[in-house]
Amino acid sequence: MSAFVLDNSVAMRWLLATSKASDQKYAESVLKSLAHAEAIVPNLWHLEAANVLLSATNRKEIEISAVERFTVQLENLPITVDTLTANQVFGHTISLAKAYRLSSYDAAYLELALREGLPLATLDKYLLRAAKRSNIDIYLK
């Protein structure tokens, strides 16, 4: 089974659609790939996802019942949490954030992809640019 690092910018498109057709198509391709691949996420992933989903409910974009159904679906996908993310924060992650002008959250995805030698699934333009500069493959591209 192949593996990749999954950024929240992709996973949230599975519930919160975007008007950018290419982004939506990419997110759907990543979701379909989970039938034969495993996603790995930094240990901040669930908190980041919860924040996006709560913000969407506060803006009245979705109902809390949709969030509840979606989170049950997420829990049933082959998504593994990396337990070593926190150990990297004050060293490698912060260095990556500074070098590529990323948030510490985004740098955590880059650090995980580098450490594990895995491609990265993201729609974030700054993270995409940093991944390319770091010679990290973009998943399904």
C-alpha positions in Angstrom: 0.0 0.0 0.0 1.4 3.4 -1.0 1.4 6.3 1.5 1.4 10.1 1.3 1.2 13.1 3.6 -2.3 14.6 3.5 -2.7 18.4 4.1 -6.0 19.7 5.5 -6.4 21.9 2.5 -7.2 18.8 0.5 -9.3 16.9 3.1 -11.6 19.9 3.8 -12.5 20.1 0.1 -14.2 16.7 0.6 -17.0 18.5 2.5 -16.4 22.2 1.8 -16.5 22.6 -2.0 -14.5 25.2 -3.8 -15.4 27.1 -7.0 -12.0 26.3 -8.4 -12.8 23.1 -10.4 -9.2 21.9 -10.6 -8.8 22.0 -6.9 -12.1 20.2 -6.3 -11.1 17.5 -8.9 -7.7 17.0 -7.3 -9.3 16.7 -3.8 -11.7 14.1 -5.1 -8.9 12.2 -6.8 -7.0 12.1 -3.5 -10.1 10.8 -1.7 -10.6 8.0 -4.3 -6.9 7.0 -4.0 -7.5 6.1 -0.3 -9.1 2.9 -1.6 -5.5 1.7 -2.2 -3.3 4.2 -0.3 -2.7 5.4 3.2 -2.6 9.0 4.3 -0.3 10.1 7.1 -0.9 13.4 8.9 0.9 15.4 11.6 -0.6 15.1 15.1 -2.1 18.6 14.7 -4.3 17.5 11.8 -7.5 16.8 13.8 -7.4 20.1 15.6 -6.8 21.9 12.3 -9.7 20.1 10.7 -12.0 20.8 13.7 -11.1 24.5 13.5 -12.0 24.7 9.8 -15.2 22.8 10.3 -16.3 25.0 13.3 -15.5 28.1 11.4 -17.6 27.0 8.5 -20.6 26.3 10.8 -20.1 29.7 12.5 -20.3 31.3 9.0 -23.4 29.3 8.3 -21.8 27.5 5.4 -22.7 24.1 6.7 -24.9 22.6 9.5 -23.3 20.9 12.5 -25.1 17.7 11.5 -23.1 17.7 8.2 -19.9 18.1 10.3 -20.8 15.2 12.5 -21.5 12.9 9.5 -18.3 14.1 7.8 -16.1 13.4 10.9 -17.5 9.9 11.2 -16.5 9.4 7.5 -13.0 10.8 8.2 -12.5 8.4 11.1 -13.2 5.5 8.8 -10.5 6.4 6.2 -7.0 5.0 6.3 -5.5 8.1 7.9 -2.6 7.5 10.3 -1.4 10.1 12.7 2.3 10.7 13.0 3.2 10.6 16.7 6.7 12.2 16.2 5.5 15.6 14.8 5.8 17.3 18.2 9.4 16.1 18.6 10.4 18.0 15.5 8.7 21.4 16.2 11.5 23.3 17.9 14.2 22.0 15.6 13.5 21.0 12.0 9.9 22.3 11.7 10.6 25.8 12.9 13.7 25.9 10.6 11.5 24.9 7.6 8.8 27.5 8.6 11.4 30.2 8.6 13.2 29.1 5.5 10.1 28.9 3.4 7.9 31.5 5.1 5.3 29.0 6.2 3.1 28.8 9.3 4.3 26.3 11.8 1.3 24.2 10.9 2.1 24.1 7.2 5.8 23.4 8.0 4.7 20.4 10.0 3.3 18.8 6.8 6.5 19.6 4.9 8.7 18.2 7.7 6.7 15.0 7.8 6.9 14.5 4.1 10.7 15.1 4.2 11.3 12.9 7.2 9.3 10.0 5.8 10.3 10.5 2.1 6.6 10.7 1.1 4.7 12.8 -1.5 2.5 15.6 -0.2 -1.2 16.1 -1.1 -1.9 19.9 -0.7 -3.8 22.7 -2.3 -2.0 25.4 -0.3 0.1 27.5 -2.8 2.8 28.4 -0.2 3.2 24.7 0.9 3.2 23.6 -2.8 6.0 26.1 -3.5 8.0 24.9 -0.4 7.5 21.3 -1.3 8.8 21.8 -4.8 11.8 23.7 -3.5 12.5 20.8 -1.1 12.2 18.2 -3.9 9.1 16.7 -2.4 6.8 15.1 -4.9 3.2 16.3 -5.1 0.8 13.4 -4.7 -1.0 12.4 -7.9 0.7 15.1 -9.9 
